[in-house]
Amino acid sequence: MLKRIVTYIENEPWEAELLKKEKRLKVASWAVIAIAVLYFGPRCLAVLMR
């Protein structure tokens, strides 16, 4: 299994695939960050305001 992964990393065009999906990945990343801020922000403030 490890040999398959190494072969994929060395020989397959995974980098080109990531570049094609870069815009969607950026949007998804920012969405996760925004959701985390909205979820944890008020809780952190509540702890700090005690």
N, CA and C atoms as a LAMMPS dump frame, in Angstrom:
ITEM: TIMESTEP
0
ITEM: NUMBER OF ATOMS
150
ITEM: BOX BOUNDS ff ff ff
-5.0000000000000000e+02 5.0000000000000000e+02
-5.0000000000000000e+02 5.0000000000000000e+02
-5.0000000000000000e+02 5.0000000000000000e+02
ITEM: ATOMS id mol type element x y z
1 1 1 N 0.831 -1.196 0
2 1 2 C 0 0 0
3 1 3 C 0.876 1.26 0
4 2 1 N 1.923 1.239 0.804
5 2 2 C 2.807 2.398 0.858
6 2 3 C 3.473 2.635 -0.493
7 3 1 N 3.836 1.56 -1.162
8 3 2 C 4.457 1.681 -2.48
9 3 3 C 3.493 2.321 -3.479
10 4 1 N 2.201 1.992 -3.386
11 4 2 C 1.19 2.604 -4.257
12 4 3 C 1.104 4.105 -4.03
13 5 1 N 1.136 4.513 -2.78
14 5 2 C 1.044 5.939 -2.447
15 5 3 C 2.27 6.682 -2.966
16 6 1 N 3.439 6.095 -2.749
17 6 2 C 4.671 6.727 -3.22
18 6 3 C 4.665 6.831 -4.746
19 7 1 N 4.228 5.792 -5.426
20 7 2 C 4.15 5.808 -6.883
21 7 3 C 3.182 6.877 -7.356
22 8 1 N 2.053 7.01 -6.683
23 8 2 C 1.069 8.037 -7.057
24 8 3 C 1.67 9.432 -6.903
25 9 1 N 2.331 9.674 -5.797
26 9 2 C 2.909 10.995 -5.546
27 9 3 C 3.993 11.312 -6.568
28 10 1 N 4.787 10.312 -6.917
29 10 2 C 5.897 10.553 -7.834
30 10 3 C 5.462 10.646 -9.295
31 11 1 N 4.429 9.912 -9.702
32 11 2 C 4.134 9.778 -11.126
33 11 3 C 2.819 10.396 -11.591
34 12 1 N 1.851 10.542 -10.744
35 12 2 C 0.538 11.024 -11.162
36 12 3 C 0.494 12.549 -11.16
37 13 1 N -0.414 13.127 -11.932
38 13 2 C -0.511 14.598 -12.017
39 13 3 C -1.37 15.198 -10.9
40 14 1 N -1.11 14.825 -9.655
41 14 2 C -1.933 15.308 -8.543
42 14 3 C -1.786 16.812 -8.346
43 15 1 N -0.599 17.334 -8.645
44 15 2 C -0.385 18.771 -8.481
45 15 3 C -1.239 19.566 -9.48
46 16 1 N -1.329 19.071 -10.703
47 16 2 C -2.16 19.732 -11.708
48 16 3 C -3.633 19.675 -11.316
49 17 1 N -4.049 18.558 -10.726
50 17 2 C -5.436 18.431 -10.275
51 17 3 C -5.739 19.442 -9.17
52 18 1 N -4.808 19.624 -8.254
53 18 2 C -5.014 20.614 -7.189
54 18 3 C -5.11 22.023 -7.752
55 19 1 N -4.288 22.323 -8.74
56 19 2 C -4.343 23.657 -9.339
57 19 3 C -5.673 23.896 -10.046
58 20 1 N -6.254 22.86 -10.634
59 20 2 C -7.563 23 -11.283
60 20 3 C -8.658 23.286 -10.253
61 21 1 N -8.519 22.696 -9.072
62 21 2 C -9.549 22.826 -8.035
63 21 3 C -9.221 23.905 -7.006
64 22 1 N -8.219 24.714 -7.288
65 22 2 C -7.744 25.681 -6.307
66 22 3 C -8.828 26.666 -5.869
67 23 1 N -9.616 27.166 -6.807
68 23 2 C -10.637 28.159 -6.467
69 23 3 C -11.662 27.572 -5.494
70 24 1 N -12.13 26.356 -5.786
71 24 2 C -13.098 25.718 -4.894
72 24 3 C -12.492 25.397 -3.533
73 25 1 N -11.233 24.971 -3.527
74 25 2 C -10.574 24.66 -2.262
75 25 3 C -10.401 25.908 -1.399
76 26 1 N -10.095 27.039 -2.038
77 26 2 C -9.98 28.295 -1.287
78 26 3 C -11.308 28.685 -0.656
79 27 1 N -12.378 28.591 -1.437
80 27 2 C -13.705 28.94 -0.922
81 27 3 C -14.086 28.013 0.226
82 28 1 N -13.828 26.724 0.064
83 28 2 C -14.149 25.76 1.118
84 28 3 C -13.329 26.039 2.376
85 29 1 N -12.068 26.382 2.212
86 29 2 C -11.207 26.68 3.362
87 29 3 C -11.71 27.9 4.118
88 30 1 N -12.047 28.955 3.377
89 30 2 C -12.554 30.159 4.033
90 30 3 C -13.903 29.896 4.703
91 31 1 N -14.722 29.039 4.103
92 31 2 C -16.007 28.696 4.719
93 31 3 C -15.793 27.974 6.048
94 32 1 N -14.849 27.058 6.085
95 32 2 C -14.552 26.332 7.338
96 32 3 C -14.04 27.305 8.391
97 33 1 N -13.184 28.229 8.002
98 33 2 C -12.668 29.218 8.954
99 33 3 C -13.791 30.1 9.481
100 34 1 N -14.682 30.55 8.6
101 34 2 C -15.801 31.402 9.022
102 34 3 C -16.731 30.663 9.97
103 35 1 N -17.029 29.421 9.672
104 35 2 C -17.901 28.628 10.548
105 35 3 C -17.248 28.43 11.915
106 36 1 N -15.935 28.178 11.924
107 36 2 C -15.225 27.999 13.19
108 36 3 C -15.25 29.285 14.017
109 37 1 N -15.068 30.417 13.36
110 37 2 C -15.103 31.696 14.083
111 37 3 C -16.498 31.95 14.646
112 38 1 N -17.519 31.686 13.842
113 38 2 C -18.887 31.894 14.323
114 38 3 C -19.246 30.939 15.457
115 39 1 N -18.703 29.743 15.434
116 39 2 C -19.017 28.766 16.473
117 39 3 C -18.214 29.018 17.748
118 40 1 N -16.902 29.212 17.606
119 40 2 C -16.045 29.33 18.78
120 40 3 C -15.905 30.757 19.293
121 41 1 N -16.139 31.751 18.469
122 41 2 C -15.974 33.137 18.894
123 41 3 C -16.788 33.51 20.115
124 42 1 N -18.105 33.315 20.085
125 42 2 C -18.906 33.667 21.259
126 42 3 C -18.537 32.858 22.506
127 43 1 N -18.166 31.614 22.321
128 43 2 C -17.787 30.788 23.464
129 43 3 C -16.488 31.282 24.09
130 44 1 N -15.548 31.651 23.264
131 44 2 C -14.277 32.186 23.774
132 44 3 C -14.506 33.513 24.49
133 45 1 N -15.325 34.362 23.91
134 45 2 C -15.626 35.64 24.556
135 45 3 C -16.32 35.443 25.893
136 46 1 N -17.231 34.475 25.955
137 46 2 C -17.928 34.21 27.214
138 46 3 C -16.949 33.758 28.302
139 47 1 N -15.991 32.942 27.923
140 47 2 C -15 32.487 28.904
141 47 3 C -14.116 33.653 29.337
142 48 1 N -13.726 34.49 28.404
143 48 2 C -12.855 35.614 28.745
144 48 3 C -13.57 36.69 29.545
145 49 1 N -14.886 36.818 29.383
146 49 2 C -15.637 37.863 30.082
147 49 3 C -15.979 37.483 31.514
148 50 1 N -15.761 36.273 31.908
149 50 2 C -16.082 35.86 33.295
150 50 3 C -15.258 36.558 34.305
